[in-house]
Amino acid sequence: MTSTNAPSGAEVSRRSLLRFAALAAAGGGLGFGAIACSSPTTGVDTPTGAPHDGGTLRVGLYAGANDLNPLDSTSELTRWVTDSVAESLYAYDDNAQPVPLLAAAAPAVSADGLLWTIPLKPGIRFHNGDPFTAEHVAACLNYANNTSSPSEWIIYYFGYLAEAAASDPLTVTLKLTKRYGLLQSHLTNMPMTHKDFLKRKDAVMGTGPYALTRVDLGTGYTLERNTAYHGRRPGPDRIQIDVIPDGTTRTVNLQEGKLHIATQVPPQMVSVLEKAPGITVTHVDAPVDILAYPRVGKAPFDNLAFRQAVAYGMDRKGVLDKVFQGDATIGQGPVGPAVVGWDPAFAPYRTETDIDRAKALLAQSGIKNPSFTLTISNRAEMRSIGQILVEGWKKIGIDVTLDVLDGGPWTQKWITGKYDFIMGYYQSGLGSGNANFLLLSPAESTNILNSGYNNPEVDQLIQRTWASADPAERATLIKQLNTILARDAIMIPPVYPRTVIAQSKQVTPLSLPQLKLSRLDLPNLRMLS
């Protein structure tokens, strides 16, 4: 897309932010440094046998994607199916650093930062035999940056990418409108597909170790080994992915040997699986966030003391114990333990609710008969979280009404700003890696999702963070942002939930470094004999 086609902010909000926010509400995906995780918990026996290639790997997903196009969606429901099919220009190594995958080397960046040149590896082919060339890469990037497409990736590129072009069959050039250090992250996370499949929602054509051969939307998918794959030979001959919405059924199928991997293990089933023979349960801090945004532009949340009273009166321990069975971290600022900028020493909120301080802040606000509406998405854990928070705020004297909405209405309220206090469940790892850039973006005063918060210092910090190509500098800037946004009670998390995956000991263990980035890395698993 050229800069002459640049739309207004309103056009972006209606066409692309709608999809971005809708997936956030439904639990889909959005959104560099050290990442913390707990040690995996294992079952009562130890896996034995030698790893070998072949066989069928069976995976149970908690839901099915309506759109399988990874250029449209960053949801894990899409990406856990398509990551083995469509590869990105770069991949993350075990230290969360980008390394060439389809690209031949790191991008060459001009002195002014406005021209990026990316060489591609020769000899790579799509599953249909067509050569992988710069023409396909440019088409993918321009599609993602086009407001007439349904791509969520426009949130990452709009206002920065002017045009992507093929300067020769194995060289891509990207023209930017301003410095954008985050571009390397986006090139590492966004898959590349065949240009003829850009608008397909029911099929994906990529260069990966597996080809998608069966699609039953909402039911299941089959992936077959790509015998002409350019990289390391994948393990299983076939990957069978089944959609099993009921968590208990997924875990029972795992115990009975009908699955090798069960995603999104319900908290109440974790202890059962940890005692089961032949099962490993892995708990990991990955980029998953529950964030609440107060509508700062209108009463009562235009009052700082009131916002702080709400933040201190949040029953974080109730959410931790009752919803996640202790398998989460108490929320502090918008930056959680899985992402760049996390500071474990920064802890303004105690585990137990500070009722006395919350009441003092409420009195300081001067608001009589305080009340507001909490808008949440219609997701089981979100409903439970909402009910716990409402009861907690009653203890400090705030009357809160719970408004539970399906994805579409929830999205409309977020985009139009017609809410008092809105809370969503965000899975940002497959779009942003180990960062939550998109979740911080609404703090910028010019952002279409801004809640009425206007802080010139925050605006400057965000702009510097996005422009920087230095991971260390970026981490420092994000720590500063986190401190300010927590102090001003702009983005308030009850807890940071962990990702919980259970697997059979009939296969080699999942990669912890990749799980920290929300990747399952299925091609590298091997059956054990």
Secondary structure as GFF3:
##gff-version 3
##sequence-region A 1 529
A	DSSP	three_ten_helix	3	5	.	.	.	ID=ss1
A	DSSP	alpha_helix	9	12	.	.	.	ID=ss2
A	DSSP	pi_helix	13	17	.	.	.	ID=ss3
A	DSSP	alpha_helix	18	26	.	.	.	ID=ss4
A	DSSP	beta_strand	41	42	.	.	.	ID=ss5
A	DSSP	beta_strand	51	52	.	.	.	ID=ss6
A	DSSP	beta_strand	56	61	.	.	.	ID=ss7
A	DSSP	alpha_helix	76	82	.	.	.	ID=ss8
A	DSSP	beta_strand	90	92	.	.	.	ID=ss9
A	DSSP	beta_strand	98	100	.	.	.	ID=ss10
A	DSSP	beta_strand	108	109	.	.	.	ID=ss11
A	DSSP	beta_strand	115	119	.	.	.	ID=ss12
A	DSSP	alpha_helix	134	144	.	.	.	ID=ss13
A	DSSP	alpha_helix	154	157	.	.	.	ID=ss14
A	DSSP	beta_strand	161	168	.	.	.	ID=ss15
A	DSSP	beta_strand	171	176	.	.	.	ID=ss16
A	DSSP	alpha_helix	183	189	.	.	.	ID=ss17
A	DSSP	three_ten_helix	195	197	.	.	.	ID=ss18
A	DSSP	beta_strand	210	216	.	.	.	ID=ss19
A	DSSP	beta_strand	220	225	.	.	.	ID=ss20
A	DSSP	beta_strand	238	243	.	.	.	ID=ss21
A	DSSP	alpha_helix	247	255	.	.	.	ID=ss22
A	DSSP	beta_strand	261	262	.	.	.	ID=ss23
A	DSSP	alpha_helix	267	275	.	.	.	ID=ss24
A	DSSP	beta_strand	279	284	.	.	.	ID=ss25
A	DSSP	beta_strand	288	294	.	.	.	ID=ss26
A	DSSP	alpha_helix	304	312	.	.	.	ID=ss27
A	DSSP	alpha_helix	316	318	.	.	.	ID=ss28
A	DSSP	pi_helix	319	323	.	.	.	ID=ss29
A	DSSP	beta_strand	328	330	.	.	.	ID=ss30
A	DSSP	alpha_helix	355	365	.	.	.	ID=ss31
A	DSSP	beta_strand	371	377	.	.	.	ID=ss32
A	DSSP	alpha_helix	380	394	.	.	.	ID=ss33
A	DSSP	beta_strand	399	405	.	.	.	ID=ss34
A	DSSP	alpha_helix	407	416	.	.	.	ID=ss35
A	DSSP	beta_strand	421	427	.	.	.	ID=ss36
A	DSSP	alpha_helix	429	432	.	.	.	ID=ss37
A	DSSP	alpha_helix	437	440	.	.	.	ID=ss38
A	DSSP	three_ten_helix	441	443	.	.	.	ID=ss39
A	DSSP	alpha_helix	456	467	.	.	.	ID=ss40
A	DSSP	alpha_helix	471	487	.	.	.	ID=ss41
A	DSSP	beta_strand	495	497	.	.	.	ID=ss42
A	DSSP	beta_strand	499	504	.	.	.	ID=ss43
A	DSSP	alpha_helix	512	515	.	.	.	ID=ss44
A	DSSP	three_ten_helix	522	524	.	.	.	ID=ss45
A	DSSP	beta_strand	527	528	.	.	.	ID=ss46
###
